[in-house]
Amino acid sequence: MLKPEAQLISRLLCEETDERYCFLIRHGVVHWIESETFTLFVELKQIPNVLIVYRRPAERNANSEKVQIDGRNLKHVPLLEGEERIKHLSLACNEIAKIDNIVSMPHLQHLDLSSNHLVEIGISMAMGSNLSQLRVLNLAKNRITKIKNLELFLNLESLDLSSNRIKEVENLHTLKSLRTLNVSCNLLETLDLPTSLTLLVELNAKRNMLKTVGQLDGLLKLQKLYLSFNNVTKISHLSLPSLQDLMLDNNPIDTRT
């Protein structure tokens, strides 16, 4: 990242013909400029306390489907302008505490908000509608305590909630396209999944506080089940016809039963 020095700003205003780019430089508070792409991180007085990210048209055309803003010490999700074509957005390794400002991205399929400061999955109805095409959602390594507000993600195939503070697997019954679920490294004591997850192929619940494994019999396509490093003492008969890989190491299972 570069500091918005006067010489650099003057040069960009001379080189760039995009009106919006020049407007943001002239009328906004430029916090910083990416050193390689010259992407702007700017704030407008009309939208205080909201960082706007705007890429130069040449950069946007060259990488139209992917935006990666990892490790920028961001305190909130920035407002991305002109990114209607992106499919992959990564905001990992920041300090984001709330999910907001994700708008006008009708084709977004992969959203990575791992390693942030999220305490809840606070996705509004309007934002959820905007993310209707989402296939992959990564919320690992946050501070989330409850699974909720995912009802509209009907096309979601992969959900990563590992390394959070979740005590119960719940509110997943509408995610009928889900194929991979990672809830490892949480605070789960029981494991019950809705039978509506008929396409689920992989379930990772390692490193929890599991004592019992509940209803899983409806998961007819489940191939991989990872339960290592828990407190499971007994596994009853699992009717999982597609199961190929079961990991139960580091559990106090009584092999005599």
C-alpha positions in Angstrom: 0.0 0.0 0.0 1.1 3.6 -0.7 0.4 6.8 1.2 -1.7 9.2 -0.9 1.2 11.5 -1.7 0.5 14.6 -3.8 2.9 13.5 -6.6 1.3 10.1 -7.0 -2.3 11.6 -6.9 -1.3 14.1 -9.6 0.1 11.4 -11.8 -3.0 9.2 -11.5 -5.2 12.1 -12.3 -3.2 12.7 -15.5 -3.1 9.1 -16.5 -6.6 7.9 -15.7 -9.6 8.8 -17.9 -12.3 7.0 -15.7 -14.5 9.8 -14.4 -15.5 8.0 -11.2 -11.8 7.2 -10.3 -10.9 10.9 -10.7 -13.9 12.0 -8.8 -13.0 9.9 -5.8 -9.5 11.2 -5.8 -10.6 14.8 -6.0 -13.5 14.8 -3.6 -12.8 11.9 -1.3 -10.4 11.3 1.6 -7.9 8.9 0.1 -6.7 6.6 2.9 -4.3 4.6 0.8 -3.6 3.4 -2.7 -2.6 -0.2 -3.6 1.0 -0.1 -4.8 0.6 -2.5 -7.8 -2.9 -1.9 -9.0 -3.4 1.6 -7.8 -6.8 0.6 -6.3 -8.3 3.4 -4.2 -9.4 3.1 -0.6 -11.3 6.3 -0.1 -14.0 7.8 2.1 -16.6 10.3 1.0 -18.2 12.8 3.3 -21.7 11.8 1.9 -21.0 8.2 3.3 -19.0 8.8 6.5 -17.1 6.0 8.2 -17.5 3.7 5.2 -14.5 2.8 3.2 -15.0 2.7 -0.6 -12.8 0.4 -2.7 -12.5 1.3 -6.4 -10.3 -0.4 -8.9 -9.0 1.2 -12.1 -11.0 0.0 -15.1 -7.9 -1.7 -16.6 -7.4 -3.7 -13.4 -11.1 -4.6 -13.2 -11.2 -5.8 -16.8 -8.0 -7.9 -16.3 -9.4 -9.5 -13.1 -13.1 -9.1 -13.4 -14.2 -12.1 -11.3 -11.9 -11.9 -8.3 -11.2 -9.3 -5.6 -8.8 -10.1 -2.7 -8.5 -7.6 0.2 -6.8 -9.7 2.8 -4.7 -8.5 5.8 -5.5 -4.8 5.4 -6.5 -4.2 9.1 -10.0 -3.3 7.9 -12.5 -2.7 10.7 -15.6 -3.1 8.4 -16.5 -4.6 5.1 -15.7 -1.9 2.5 -18.1 -0.8 -0.2 -16.9 -2.1 -3.5 -18.0 0.0 -6.4 -18.3 -1.2 -10.0 -17.8 -4.9 -9.1 -21.0 -6.4 -10.5 -19.1 -9.2 -12.3 -17.0 -10.6 -9.4 -17.5 -14.2 -8.3 -14.8 -14.5 -5.6 -14.4 -12.0 -2.8 -11.8 -12.5 0.0 -11.6 -10.3 3.1 -9.7 -12.7 5.2 -7.3 -11.7 8.0 -8.8 -8.4 8.9 -10.6 -7.0 11.9 -14.2 -7.0 10.6 -16.8 -7.3 13.3 -20.0 -7.1 11.1 -21.1 -8.4 7.8 -22.5 -5.5 5.8 -21.9 -3.4 2.6 -22.0 -6.5 0.4 -24.3 -5.1 -2.4 -24.6 -5.1 -6.2 -22.7 -8.4 -6.6 -25.3 -10.6 -8.2 -22.8 -13.2 -9.4 -20.8 -13.7 -6.2 -20.2 -17.4 -5.5 -17.3 -17.4 -3.0 -17.1 -15.2 0.1 -14.2 -15.6 2.5 -14.4 -13.7 5.8 -12.2 -16.0 7.8 -9.8 -14.8 10.5 -11.8 -11.7 11.4 -13.7 -10.5 14.6 -17.3 -11.6 13.7 -19.4 -12.5 16.7 -22.5 -13.4 14.7 -23.7 -14.2 11.2 -25.5 -10.9 10.9 -26.8 -11.2 7.3 -30.0 -9.2 6.6 -32.8 -10.4 4.4 -31.9 -7.8 1.7 -28.2 -8.8 1.8 -29.1 -12.5 1.7 -31.2 -11.9 -1.4 -28.1 -10.2 -3.0 -26.0 -13.3 -2.2 -28.5 -15.9 -3.6 -25.8 -17.3 -5.9 -23.3 -18.0 -3.2 -21.7 -21.4 -3.3 -18.8 -21.2 -0.8 -18.9 -19.3 2.6 -15.9 -19.3 4.8 -16.4 -17.9 8.3 -13.6 -19.8 10.0 -11.5 -18.4 12.8 -14.0 -15.8 14.1 -16.0 -15.5 17.4 -19.4 -16.7 16.2 -21.6 -18.3 18.9 -24.7 -19.2 16.9 -25.5 -20.5 13.4 -28.3 -18.3 12.0 -29.4 -16.1 9.1 -28.4 -18.6 6.4 -31.9 -19.4 5.2 -31.7 -17.7 1.9 -28.4 -19.4 0.8 -30.2 -22.1 -1.1 -27.3 -22.7 -3.5 -24.6 -22.9 -0.8 -22.4 -26.0 -1.3 -19.6 -25.4 1.2 -19.9 -23.9 4.7 -16.8 -23.4 7.0 -17.5 -22.5 10.6 -14.5 -24.0 12.1 -12.6 -22.4 15.0 -15.5 -20.4 16.4 -17.5 -20.6 19.7 -20.6 -22.5 18.4 -22.3 -24.8 20.9 -25.0 -26.3 18.6 -25.5 -27.2 15.0 -28.8 -25.5 14.1 -30.7 -23.6 11.4 -29.3 -25.5 8.5 -32.4 -27.2 7.3 -32.9 -24.9 4.2 -29.3 -25.5 2.9 -30.3 -28.5 0.7 -27.4 -28.0 -1.7 -24.8 -28.2 1.0 -22.0 -30.8 0.3 -19.3 -29.8 2.8 -19.8 -28.7 6.4 -16.9 -27.9 8.7 -17.7 -27.2 12.4 -14.4 -28.4 13.8 -12.8 -26.6 16.7 -16.0 -25.3 18.3 -17.8 -26.0 21.6 -20.2 -28.7 20.4 -21.4 -31.3 22.9 -23.9 -33.0 20.6 -24.1 -33.5 16.9 -27.5 -33.5 15.2 -28.1 -32.6 11.6 -31.4 -32.1 9.7 -32.3 -35.0 7.3 -32.8 -32.3 4.6 -29.1 -32.2 4.0 -29.3 -35.1 1.5 -26.4 -34.0 -0.6 -23.9 -33.7 2.2 -20.7 -35.5 1.4 -18.2 -34.4 4.1 -18.8 -33.5 7.8 -15.9 -32.3 9.9 -16.6 -32.0 13.6 -13.1 -32.6 15.0 -11.8 -31.0 18.2 -15.1 -30.2 19.9 -16.6 -31.4 23.2 -18.8 -34.1 21.6 -20.1 -36.7 24.0 -22.8 -38.2 21.7 -23.4 -38.4 18.0 -27.1 -37.9 17.2 -29.3 -38.3 14.2 -27.2 -38.7 11.0 -29.0 -41.5 9.3 -30.7 -39.2 6.7 -27.3 -38.3 5.3 -27.3 -41.0 2.6 -24.5 -39.5 0.5 -22.1 -38.8 3.4 -18.7 -40.2 2.5 -16.4 -38.5 5.1 -17.1 -38.1 8.8 -14.4 -36.7 11.0 -14.9 -36.9 14.8 -11.4 -37.0 16.1 -10.4 -35.3 19.4 -13.8 -35.3 21.2 -15.3 -37.0 24.3 -17.3 -39.7 22.5 -17.5 -42.9 24.5 -19.8 -44.9 22.3 -20.9 -44.9 18.7 -24.2 -46.6 18.0 -24.9 -48.2 14.6 -24.7 -45.5 11.9 -26.8 -46.2 8.8 -24.7 -44.3 6.4 -24.5 -46.4 3.2 -22.0 -44.1 1.3 -19.6 -43.7 4.2 -16.0 -44.3 3.2 -13.9 -42.4 5.7 -14.6 -42.4 9.5 -12.1 -40.9 11.9 -12.6 -41.4 15.6 -9.1 -41.2 17.0 -8.5 -39.5 20.3 -11.9 -40.3 21.8 -12.5 -42.3 25.0 -14.5 -45.0 23.1 -15.1 -48.2 25.0 -14.1 -50.9 22.5 -15.9 -53.6 24.5 -19.3 -52.3 23.6 
